[in-house]
Amino acid sequence: MNPRALLERYDVLPKKSLGQNFLHDPNALEKIVDTAELMPEDTVLEIGPGTGALTEVLARSAARVVAVELDQRLAPILQERLADYPNVTIVFQDILETDVPALMETEGYVVVANVPYYITSAILKVLLENEHRPRRLVLTMQQEVAERLIAKPNDMSILAVSVQFFGQPKIAMRINPSVFWPRPEVDSAVVIIDTYATPPVDVSDAKRFFRVVKAGFGQKRKQLKNALGSGLALNSEQTAALCESAGIDPRRRAETLTLEEWAALTRATTLLP
Ligand code: SAM
């Protein structure tokens, strides 16, 4: 049954504040799950199962599905729809408050989700900045955010650097707003992120790397020498020495740097007197 009819039957109105745009097109659901290339032994984390449309397709393709939903009003709908799938566990809580590795009880799980768009960046942070990262993420998100994730030097942002430090993002397909109900005001895309076992750049301390990146992006459109100086509390000689030992022109701006250049700057901070 399509989500609109299901919700009406249970007298539930979709909440915009929870990013509730439900996928109703069976082809779109199948294509998203195909994109994940799941193996029969996989464990999947779904964020926001909603009325269970994607959950049902996932349950047929993986050994186990754990779905975390914030909205308790959807409990009877999910219970009814997923009654025949003993491999599905629904947990009613906020994904941002969830200890995901403890919940998943396994390494190398896969995340497949049509995420609530208002917390896309926060979800990426919770899942990626974690020692026990998923092996792959297949996330339907706002197209504009998807494009920011795959940005190249000259258009980089903290979000792009953070995601590309942990994995390789690519846009698998665009999704037409007409396959959702209610129809969202923005275009959507499915992004795959395959995570790395070790970071793609030579950094011994990820926390230090992110301190440097945050400082660099701290002052919008400022040259690196100013942004790093104020963000890392360095004087102008120290900032000049830092950039020189990393081989980077201090007049450049944060959005132009490659991951390798951020790593070089991070390594150079360890040499500062
Ligand atoms: N998976 C369903 C589908 O594709 O039709 C629903 C996707 S809808 C875009 C996002 C879902 O995330 C909603 O069911 C919403 O209630 C849920 N959600 C919103 N905020 C959440 C949070 N903080 N933690 C867990 N789920 C959340």
py3Dmol code that shows the C-alpha trace and the ligand (Angstrom):
import py3Dmol

protein = """\
ATOM      1  CA  MET A   1       0.000   0.000   0.000  1.00  0.00           C
ATOM      2  CA  ASN A   2       1.314   3.463  -0.778  1.00  0.00           C
ATOM      3  CA  PRO A   3       2.424   5.654   2.150  1.00  0.00           C
ATOM      4  CA  ARG A   4      -0.337   8.218   1.691  1.00  0.00           C
ATOM      5  CA  ALA A   5      -3.102   5.606   1.970  1.00  0.00           C
ATOM      6  CA  LEU A   6      -1.353   3.897   4.899  1.00  0.00           C
ATOM      7  CA  LEU A   7      -0.932   7.132   6.837  1.00  0.00           C
ATOM      8  CA  GLU A   8      -4.530   8.136   6.185  1.00  0.00           C
ATOM      9  CA  ARG A   9      -5.724   4.757   7.431  1.00  0.00           C
ATOM     10  CA  TYR A  10      -3.838   5.268  10.683  1.00  0.00           C
ATOM     11  CA  ASP A  11      -4.820   8.941  10.859  1.00  0.00           C
ATOM     12  CA  VAL A  12      -1.206  10.156  10.805  1.00  0.00           C
ATOM     13  CA  LEU A  13      -0.291  13.434   9.099  1.00  0.00           C
ATOM     14  CA  PRO A  14       3.279  13.752   7.758  1.00  0.00           C
ATOM     15  CA  LYS A  15       5.450  16.141   9.773  1.00  0.00           C
ATOM     16  CA  LYS A  16       7.576  18.546   7.762  1.00  0.00           C
ATOM     17  CA  SER A  17       9.676  19.208  10.876  1.00  0.00           C
ATOM     18  CA  LEU A  18      10.801  15.533  10.819  1.00  0.00           C
ATOM     19  CA  GLY A  19      11.676  15.612   7.118  1.00  0.00           C
ATOM     20  CA  GLN A  20       8.819  13.215   6.347  1.00  0.00           C
ATOM     21  CA  ASN A  21       8.725  12.786   2.572  1.00  0.00           C
ATOM     22  CA  PHE A  22       7.877   9.162   1.888  1.00  0.00           C
ATOM     23  CA  LEU A  23       9.026   7.252  -1.199  1.00  0.00           C
ATOM     24  CA  HIS A  24       6.106   5.618  -2.958  1.00  0.00           C
ATOM     25  CA  ASP A  25       7.576   4.484  -6.290  1.00  0.00           C
ATOM     26  CA  PRO A  26       8.489   0.747  -6.208  1.00  0.00           C
ATOM     27  CA  ASN A  27      11.026   1.260  -9.024  1.00  0.00           C
ATOM     28  CA  ALA A  28      12.854   3.974  -7.102  1.00  0.00           C
ATOM     29  CA  LEU A  29      12.917   1.769  -3.977  1.00  0.00           C
ATOM     30  CA  GLU A  30      14.314  -1.209  -5.923  1.00  0.00           C
ATOM     31  CA  LYS A  31      16.930   0.965  -7.627  1.00  0.00           C
ATOM     32  CA  ILE A  32      18.138   2.374  -4.300  1.00  0.00           C
ATOM     33  CA  VAL A  33      18.517  -1.106  -2.844  1.00  0.00           C
ATOM     34  CA  ASP A  34      20.247  -2.356  -6.041  1.00  0.00           C
ATOM     35  CA  THR A  35      22.724   0.504  -5.678  1.00  0.00           C
ATOM     36  CA  ALA A  36      23.771  -0.862  -2.278  1.00  0.00           C
ATOM     37  CA  GLU A  37      24.812  -4.209  -3.866  1.00  0.00           C
ATOM     38  CA  LEU A  38      23.910  -6.004  -0.658  1.00  0.00           C
ATOM     39  CA  MET A  39      25.109  -9.516   0.051  1.00  0.00           C
ATOM     40  CA  PRO A  40      22.706 -12.023   1.653  1.00  0.00           C
ATOM     41  CA  GLU A  41      24.805 -12.027   4.843  1.00  0.00           C
ATOM     42  CA  ASP A  42      24.791  -8.206   5.245  1.00  0.00           C
ATOM     43  CA  THR A  43      23.424  -6.304   8.219  1.00  0.00           C
ATOM     44  CA  VAL A  44      21.791  -3.009   7.240  1.00  0.00           C
ATOM     45  CA  LEU A  45      21.096   0.093   9.277  1.00  0.00           C
ATOM     46  CA  GLU A  46      18.167   2.133   8.009  1.00  0.00           C
ATOM     47  CA  ILE A  47      17.617   5.617   9.396  1.00  0.00           C
ATOM     48  CA  GLY A  48      13.989   6.727   9.422  1.00  0.00           C
ATOM     49  CA  PRO A  49      11.994   3.743   8.083  1.00  0.00           C
ATOM     50  CA  GLY A  50       8.834   5.886   7.954  1.00  0.00           C
ATOM     51  CA  THR A  51       6.048   3.609   6.731  1.00  0.00           C
ATOM     52  CA  GLY A  52       8.499   0.763   6.035  1.00  0.00           C
ATOM     53  CA  ALA A  53       8.532   0.853   2.217  1.00  0.00           C
ATOM     54  CA  LEU A  54      12.330   0.787   1.897  1.00  0.00           C
ATOM     55  CA  THR A  55      12.643  -1.451   4.968  1.00  0.00           C
ATOM     56  CA  GLU A  56      10.574  -4.149   3.295  1.00  0.00           C
ATOM     57  CA  VAL A  57      12.792  -4.220   0.178  1.00  0.00           C
ATOM     58  CA  LEU A  58      15.901  -4.236   2.391  1.00  0.00           C
ATOM     59  CA  ALA A  59      14.533  -7.102   4.497  1.00  0.00           C
ATOM     60  CA  ARG A  60      14.273  -9.232   1.353  1.00  0.00           C
ATOM     61  CA  SER A  61      17.886  -8.496   0.362  1.00  0.00           C
ATOM     62  CA  ALA A  62      19.882  -8.676   3.614  1.00  0.00           C
ATOM     63  CA  ALA A  63      20.299 -10.999   6.582  1.00  0.00           C
ATOM     64  CA  ARG A  64      19.245  -8.386   9.117  1.00  0.00           C
ATOM     65  CA  VAL A  65      17.832  -4.854   9.084  1.00  0.00           C
ATOM     66  CA  VAL A  66      17.965  -2.513  12.066  1.00  0.00           C
ATOM     67  CA  ALA A  67      15.798   0.559  11.529  1.00  0.00           C
ATOM     68  CA  VAL A  68      15.913   3.609  13.809  1.00  0.00           C
ATOM     69  CA  GLU A  69      12.807   5.826  13.746  1.00  0.00           C
ATOM     70  CA  LEU A  70      12.104   8.893  15.871  1.00  0.00           C
ATOM     71  CA  ASP A  71       8.360   9.154  15.268  1.00  0.00           C
ATOM     72  CA  GLN A  72       6.430   6.797  17.596  1.00  0.00           C
ATOM     73  CA  ARG A  73       3.190   7.490  15.674  1.00  0.00           C
ATOM     74  CA  LEU A  74       4.530   5.194  12.928  1.00  0.00           C
ATOM     75  CA  ALA A  75       4.852   2.167  15.264  1.00  0.00           C
ATOM     76  CA  PRO A  76       1.522   0.456  14.371  1.00  0.00           C
ATOM     77  CA  ILE A  77       2.132   0.952  10.629  1.00  0.00           C
ATOM     78  CA  LEU A  78       5.638  -0.522  10.837  1.00  0.00           C
ATOM     79  CA  GLN A  79       4.472  -3.418  13.030  1.00  0.00           C
ATOM     80  CA  GLU A  80       1.751  -4.353  10.567  1.00  0.00           C
ATOM     81  CA  ARG A  81       3.821  -3.967   7.423  1.00  0.00           C
ATOM     82  CA  LEU A  82       6.885  -5.799   8.720  1.00  0.00           C
ATOM     83  CA  ALA A  83       5.107  -8.566  10.659  1.00  0.00           C
ATOM     84  CA  ASP A  84       6.322 -11.197   8.177  1.00  0.00           C
ATOM     85  CA  TYR A  85       9.981 -10.153   8.408  1.00  0.00           C
ATOM     86  CA  PRO A  86      11.561 -11.563  11.573  1.00  0.00           C
ATOM     87  CA  ASN A  87      14.951 -10.233  10.399  1.00  0.00           C
ATOM     88  CA  VAL A  88      13.827  -6.601  10.987  1.00  0.00           C
ATOM     89  CA  THR A  89      14.309  -4.795  14.307  1.00  0.00           C
ATOM     90  CA  ILE A  90      12.744  -1.366  14.740  1.00  0.00           C
ATOM     91  CA  VAL A  91      14.155   0.906  17.406  1.00  0.00           C
ATOM     92  CA  PHE A  92      12.278   4.083  18.332  1.00  0.00           C
ATOM     93  CA  GLN A  93      14.858   6.709  19.135  1.00  0.00           C
ATOM     94  CA  ASP A  94      16.756   9.675  17.733  1.00  0.00           C
ATOM     95  CA  ILE A  95      19.577   8.485  15.454  1.00  0.00           C
ATOM     96  CA  LEU A  96      21.716  11.380  16.710  1.00  0.00           C
ATOM     97  CA  GLU A  97      21.393  10.052  20.287  1.00  0.00           C
ATOM     98  CA  THR A  98      22.041   6.432  19.313  1.00  0.00           C
ATOM     99  CA  ASP A  99      25.169   4.420  20.100  1.00  0.00           C
ATOM    100  CA  VAL A 100      25.229   2.963  16.572  1.00  0.00           C
ATOM    101  CA  PRO A 101      28.082   0.401  16.954  1.00  0.00           C
ATOM    102  CA  ALA A 102      26.454  -1.002  20.119  1.00  0.00           C
ATOM    103  CA  LEU A 103      23.133  -1.269  18.315  1.00  0.00           C
ATOM    104  CA  MET A 104      24.576  -2.923  15.201  1.00  0.00           C
ATOM    105  CA  GLU A 105      26.708  -5.485  17.121  1.00  0.00           C
ATOM    106  CA  THR A 106      28.757  -6.103  13.982  1.00  0.00           C
ATOM    107  CA  GLU A 107      31.599  -4.618  11.958  1.00  0.00           C
ATOM    108  CA  GLY A 108      31.212  -3.742   8.318  1.00  0.00           C
ATOM    109  CA  TYR A 109      27.498  -3.047   8.263  1.00  0.00           C
ATOM    110  CA  VAL A 110      25.854  -1.080   5.428  1.00  0.00           C
ATOM    111  CA  VAL A 111      23.647   1.997   5.843  1.00  0.00           C
ATOM    112  CA  VAL A 112      20.767   2.449   3.411  1.00  0.00           C
ATOM    113  CA  ALA A 113      18.440   5.345   4.108  1.00  0.00           C
ATOM    114  CA  ASN A 114      16.242   8.053   2.715  1.00  0.00           C
ATOM    115  CA  VAL A 115      17.481  10.415   5.394  1.00  0.00           C
ATOM    116  CA  PRO A 116      15.548  13.253   7.031  1.00  0.00           C
ATOM    117  CA  TYR A 117      17.159  16.110   5.091  1.00  0.00           C
ATOM    118  CA  TYR A 118      17.298  18.529   8.033  1.00  0.00           C
ATOM    119  CA  ILE A 119      19.972  16.390   9.743  1.00  0.00           C
ATOM    120  CA  THR A 120      21.970  14.999   6.780  1.00  0.00           C
ATOM    121  CA  SER A 121      25.310  16.508   7.903  1.00  0.00           C
ATOM    122  CA  ALA A 122      24.762  15.482  11.526  1.00  0.00           C
ATOM    123  CA  ILE A 123      23.993  11.893  10.436  1.00  0.00           C
ATOM    124  CA  LEU A 124      27.181  11.775   8.346  1.00  0.00           C
ATOM    125  CA  LYS A 125      29.151  13.024  11.339  1.00  0.00           C
ATOM    126  CA  VAL A 126      27.661  10.451  13.729  1.00  0.00           C
ATOM    127  CA  LEU A 127      28.294   7.567  11.318  1.00  0.00           C
ATOM    128  CA  LEU A 128      31.701   8.526   9.927  1.00  0.00           C
ATOM    129  CA  GLU A 129      33.457  10.074  12.922  1.00  0.00           C
ATOM    130  CA  ASN A 130      33.197   6.789  14.718  1.00  0.00           C
ATOM    131  CA  GLU A 131      35.765   4.067  15.178  1.00  0.00           C
ATOM    132  CA  HIS A 132      33.281   1.472  13.912  1.00  0.00           C
ATOM    133  CA  ARG A 133      32.247   2.932  10.608  1.00  0.00           C
ATOM    134  CA  PRO A 134      29.847   1.332   8.137  1.00  0.00           C
ATOM    135  CA  ARG A 135      31.446  -0.364   5.128  1.00  0.00           C
ATOM    136  CA  ARG A 136      29.163   1.510   2.744  1.00  0.00           C
ATOM    137  CA  LEU A 137      26.494   4.195   2.973  1.00  0.00           C
ATOM    138  CA  VAL A 138      23.745   4.621   0.384  1.00  0.00           C
ATOM    139  CA  LEU A 139      21.909   7.789   1.284  1.00  0.00           C
ATOM    140  CA  THR A 140      19.094   9.617  -0.473  1.00  0.00           C
ATOM    141  CA  MET A 141      19.592  13.296   0.253  1.00  0.00           C
ATOM    142  CA  GLN A 142      19.038  16.769  -1.107  1.00  0.00           C
ATOM    143  CA  GLN A 143      20.873  17.038  -4.438  1.00  0.00           C
ATOM    144  CA  GLU A 144      22.582  20.271  -3.455  1.00  0.00           C
ATOM    145  CA  VAL A 145      24.123  18.554  -0.403  1.00  0.00           C
ATOM    146  CA  ALA A 146      25.101  15.542  -2.547  1.00  0.00           C
ATOM    147  CA  GLU A 147      26.997  17.878  -4.869  1.00  0.00           C
ATOM    148  CA  ARG A 148      28.778  19.493  -1.933  1.00  0.00           C
ATOM    149  CA  LEU A 149      29.982  16.062  -0.760  1.00  0.00           C
ATOM    150  CA  ILE A 150      31.668  15.240  -4.078  1.00  0.00           C
ATOM    151  CA  ALA A 151      33.209  18.723  -4.493  1.00  0.00           C
ATOM    152  CA  LYS A 152      36.761  19.101  -5.827  1.00  0.00           C
ATOM    153  CA  PRO A 153      39.435  21.637  -4.815  1.00  0.00           C
ATOM    154  CA  ASN A 154      38.241  25.222  -5.442  1.00  0.00           C
ATOM    155  CA  ASP A 155      34.767  24.292  -4.151  1.00  0.00           C
ATOM    156  CA  MET A 156      35.656  22.360  -1.009  1.00  0.00           C
ATOM    157  CA  SER A 157      33.901  22.847   2.341  1.00  0.00           C
ATOM    158  CA  ILE A 158      34.416  21.329   5.796  1.00  0.00           C
ATOM    159  CA  LEU A 159      31.675  18.826   4.933  1.00  0.00           C
ATOM    160  CA  ALA A 160      33.433  17.719   1.712  1.00  0.00           C
ATOM    161  CA  VAL A 161      36.843  17.409   3.421  1.00  0.00           C
ATOM    162  CA  SER A 162      35.322  15.433   6.319  1.00  0.00           C
ATOM    163  CA  VAL A 163      33.419  12.980   4.135  1.00  0.00           C
ATOM    164  CA  GLN A 164      36.302  12.524   1.672  1.00  0.00           C
ATOM    165  CA  PHE A 165      38.692  11.864   4.577  1.00  0.00           C
ATOM    166  CA  PHE A 166      36.600   8.844   5.591  1.00  0.00           C
ATOM    167  CA  GLY A 167      35.399   7.544   2.244  1.00  0.00           C
ATOM    168  CA  GLN A 168      34.841   8.019  -1.437  1.00  0.00           C
ATOM    169  CA  PRO A 169      31.496   9.654  -2.198  1.00  0.00           C
ATOM    170  CA  LYS A 170      29.807   9.475  -5.574  1.00  0.00           C
ATOM    171  CA  ILE A 171      26.355  10.335  -6.874  1.00  0.00           C
ATOM    172  CA  ALA A 172      24.659   7.131  -8.052  1.00  0.00           C
ATOM    173  CA  MET A 173      21.474   8.700  -9.415  1.00  0.00           C
ATOM    174  CA  ARG A 174      19.123  11.648  -9.249  1.00  0.00           C
ATOM    175  CA  ILE A 175      15.650  11.155  -7.821  1.00  0.00           C
ATOM    176  CA  ASN A 176      12.655  13.028  -9.155  1.00  0.00           C
ATOM    177  CA  PRO A 177      10.560  14.852  -6.489  1.00  0.00           C
ATOM    178  CA  SER A 178       7.436  13.174  -7.929  1.00  0.00           C
ATOM    179  CA  VAL A 179       8.394   9.784  -6.394  1.00  0.00           C
ATOM    180  CA  PHE A 180       7.893  11.190  -2.877  1.00  0.00           C
ATOM    181  CA  TRP A 181       4.742  11.999  -0.964  1.00  0.00           C
ATOM    182  CA  PRO A 182       4.459  14.741   0.124  1.00  0.00           C
ATOM    183  CA  ARG A 183       6.509  16.050  -2.795  1.00  0.00           C
ATOM    184  CA  PRO A 184       9.676  17.816  -1.497  1.00  0.00           C
ATOM    185  CA  GLU A 185      10.512  21.331  -2.671  1.00  0.00           C
ATOM    186  CA  VAL A 186      14.073  20.291  -3.553  1.00  0.00           C
ATOM    187  CA  ASP A 187      15.669  17.784  -5.934  1.00  0.00           C
ATOM    188  CA  SER A 188      17.172  14.625  -4.459  1.00  0.00           C
ATOM    189  CA  ALA A 189      20.058  12.303  -5.257  1.00  0.00           C
ATOM    190  CA  VAL A 190      21.355   8.960  -4.036  1.00  0.00           C
ATOM    191  CA  VAL A 191      24.938   9.100  -2.812  1.00  0.00           C
ATOM    192  CA  ILE A 192      27.177   6.077  -2.222  1.00  0.00           C
ATOM    193  CA  ILE A 193      30.066   6.455   0.187  1.00  0.00           C
ATOM    194  CA  ASP A 194      32.490   3.552   0.366  1.00  0.00           C
ATOM    195  CA  THR A 195      34.543   4.040   3.504  1.00  0.00           C
ATOM    196  CA  TYR A 196      38.316   3.579   3.697  1.00  0.00           C
ATOM    197  CA  ALA A 197      39.962   1.116   6.074  1.00  0.00           C
ATOM    198  CA  THR A 198      42.702   3.735   6.577  1.00  0.00           C
ATOM    199  CA  PRO A 199      42.572   7.457   5.697  1.00  0.00           C
ATOM    200  CA  PRO A 200      43.663   8.293   2.133  1.00  0.00           C
ATOM    201  CA  VAL A 201      46.256  10.804   3.422  1.00  0.00           C
ATOM    202  CA  ASP A 202      49.129  10.488   5.851  1.00  0.00           C
ATOM    203  CA  VAL A 203      47.842  11.880   9.161  1.00  0.00           C
ATOM    204  CA  SER A 204      48.721  10.280  12.473  1.00  0.00           C
ATOM    205  CA  ASP A 205      46.136  12.213  14.481  1.00  0.00           C
ATOM    206  CA  ALA A 206      42.686  12.723  12.906  1.00  0.00           C
ATOM    207  CA  LYS A 207      41.652  15.137  15.679  1.00  0.00           C
ATOM    208  CA  ARG A 208      44.584  17.412  14.862  1.00  0.00           C
ATOM    209  CA  PHE A 209      43.722  17.183  11.136  1.00  0.00           C
ATOM    210  CA  PHE A 210      40.152  18.347  11.816  1.00  0.00           C
ATOM    211  CA  ARG A 211      41.362  21.143  14.125  1.00  0.00           C
ATOM    212  CA  VAL A 212      43.476  22.489  11.252  1.00  0.00           C
ATOM    213  CA  VAL A 213      40.669  22.089   8.687  1.00  0.00           C
ATOM    214  CA  LYS A 214      38.177  23.806  10.999  1.00  0.00           C
ATOM    215  CA  ALA A 215      40.593  26.674  11.580  1.00  0.00           C
ATOM    216  CA  GLY A 216      41.237  27.030   7.833  1.00  0.00           C
ATOM    217  CA  PHE A 217      37.526  27.224   7.030  1.00  0.00           C
ATOM    218  CA  GLY A 218      36.781  29.264  10.160  1.00  0.00           C
ATOM    219  CA  GLN A 219      36.735  32.613   8.432  1.00  0.00           C
ATOM    220  CA  LYS A 220      34.817  32.537   5.191  1.00  0.00           C
ATOM    221  CA  ARG A 221      36.750  33.607   2.102  1.00  0.00           C
ATOM    222  CA  LYS A 222      39.745  34.685   4.200  1.00  0.00           C
ATOM    223  CA  GLN A 223      43.266  33.840   3.080  1.00  0.00           C
ATOM    224  CA  LEU A 224      44.777  30.836   4.871  1.00  0.00           C
ATOM    225  CA  LYS A 225      47.337  32.959   6.724  1.00  0.00           C
ATOM    226  CA  ASN A 226      44.543  34.897   8.469  1.00  0.00           C
ATOM    227  CA  ALA A 227      42.180  31.980   9.018  1.00  0.00           C
ATOM    228  CA  LEU A 228      44.861  29.625  10.385  1.00  0.00           C
ATOM    229  CA  GLY A 229      46.394  32.387  12.500  1.00  0.00           C
ATOM    230  CA  SER A 230      43.175  33.148  14.328  1.00  0.00           C
ATOM    231  CA  GLY A 231      41.812  29.587  14.357  1.00  0.00           C
ATOM    232  CA  LEU A 232      44.998  28.020  15.743  1.00  0.00           C
ATOM    233  CA  ALA A 233      46.075  31.054  17.820  1.00  0.00           C
ATOM    234  CA  LEU A 234      49.352  31.498  15.915  1.00  0.00           C
ATOM    235  CA  ASN A 235      51.246  34.718  15.269  1.00  0.00           C
ATOM    236  CA  SER A 236      52.077  35.809  11.717  1.00  0.00           C
ATOM    237  CA  GLU A 237      55.620  34.322  11.776  1.00  0.00           C
ATOM    238  CA  GLN A 238      54.285  30.975  12.947  1.00  0.00           C
ATOM    239  CA  THR A 239      51.560  30.967  10.275  1.00  0.00           C
ATOM    240  CA  ALA A 240      54.105  31.813   7.577  1.00  0.00           C
ATOM    241  CA  ALA A 241      56.410  29.007   8.821  1.00  0.00           C
ATOM    242  CA  LEU A 242      53.512  26.547   8.888  1.00  0.00           C
ATOM    243  CA  CYS A 243      52.492  27.286   5.294  1.00  0.00           C
ATOM    244  CA  GLU A 244      56.089  27.303   4.103  1.00  0.00           C
ATOM    245  CA  SER A 245      56.911  23.924   5.600  1.00  0.00           C
ATOM    246  CA  ALA A 246      53.702  22.495   4.078  1.00  0.00           C
ATOM    247  CA  GLY A 247      54.631  24.031   0.707  1.00  0.00           C
ATOM    248  CA  ILE A 248      51.398  26.044   0.519  1.00  0.00           C
ATOM    249  CA  ASP A 249      50.985  29.669  -0.540  1.00  0.00           C
ATOM    250  CA  PRO A 250      49.543  31.435   2.562  1.00  0.00           C
ATOM    251  CA  ARG A 251      47.416  33.669   0.324  1.00  0.00           C
ATOM    252  CA  ARG A 252      45.322  30.718  -0.835  1.00  0.00           C
ATOM    253  CA  ARG A 253      41.798  30.118   0.504  1.00  0.00           C
ATOM    254  CA  ALA A 254      40.588  27.013   2.323  1.00  0.00           C
ATOM    255  CA  GLU A 255      38.196  25.911  -0.431  1.00  0.00           C
ATOM    256  CA  THR A 256      41.129  25.470  -2.886  1.00  0.00           C
ATOM    257  CA  LEU A 257      43.106  22.925  -0.830  1.00  0.00           C
ATOM    258  CA  THR A 258      43.330  19.188  -1.551  1.00  0.00           C
ATOM    259  CA  LEU A 259      43.097  16.607   1.229  1.00  0.00           C
ATOM    260  CA  GLU A 260      46.823  15.986   0.794  1.00  0.00           C
ATOM    261  CA  GLU A 261      47.526  19.709   1.388  1.00  0.00           C
ATOM    262  CA  TRP A 262      45.429  19.697   4.592  1.00  0.00           C
ATOM    263  CA  ALA A 263      47.440  16.651   5.689  1.00  0.00           C
ATOM    264  CA  ALA A 264      50.716  18.478   4.924  1.00  0.00           C
ATOM    265  CA  LEU A 265      49.554  21.456   7.018  1.00  0.00           C
ATOM    266  CA  THR A 266      48.573  19.091   9.856  1.00  0.00           C
ATOM    267  CA  ARG A 267      52.004  17.442   9.793  1.00  0.00           C
ATOM    268  CA  ALA A 268      53.642  20.895   9.752  1.00  0.00           C
ATOM    269  CA  THR A 269      51.791  21.902  12.973  1.00  0.00           C
ATOM    270  CA  THR A 270      53.765  19.216  14.825  1.00  0.00           C
ATOM    271  CA  LEU A 271      57.016  20.983  13.833  1.00  0.00           C
ATOM    272  CA  LEU A 272      56.033  24.389  15.228  1.00  0.00           C
ATOM    273  CA  PRO A 273      58.181  25.562  18.124  1.00  0.00           C
TER     274      PRO A 273
END
"""
ligand_1 = """\
27
SAM
N 12.301 5.601 4.728
C 11.022 6.222 4.490
C 10.806 6.331 3.006
O 11.784 6.261 2.268
O 9.673 6.504 2.592
C 10.902 7.594 5.168
C 11.963 8.607 4.847
S 11.621 10.236 5.449
C 12.574 11.199 4.303
C 12.668 10.398 6.904
C 12.271 9.558 8.087
O 13.207 9.837 9.146
C 10.898 9.851 8.670
O 10.222 8.641 8.922
C 11.175 10.577 10.001
O 10.190 10.397 10.991
C 12.504 9.958 10.387
N 13.337 10.797 11.284
C 13.374 12.145 11.362
N 14.278 12.554 12.277
C 14.830 11.419 12.797
C 15.827 11.174 13.792
N 16.436 12.188 14.432
N 16.145 9.886 14.091
C 15.519 8.856 13.443
N 14.579 9.040 12.490
C 14.231 10.288 12.160
"""
view = py3Dmol.view(width=600, height=400)
view.addModel(protein, "pdb")
view.setStyle({"model": 0}, {"cartoon": {"style": "trace"}})
view.addModel(ligand_1, "xyz")
view.setStyle({"model": 1}, {"stick": {}})
view.zoomTo()
view.show()
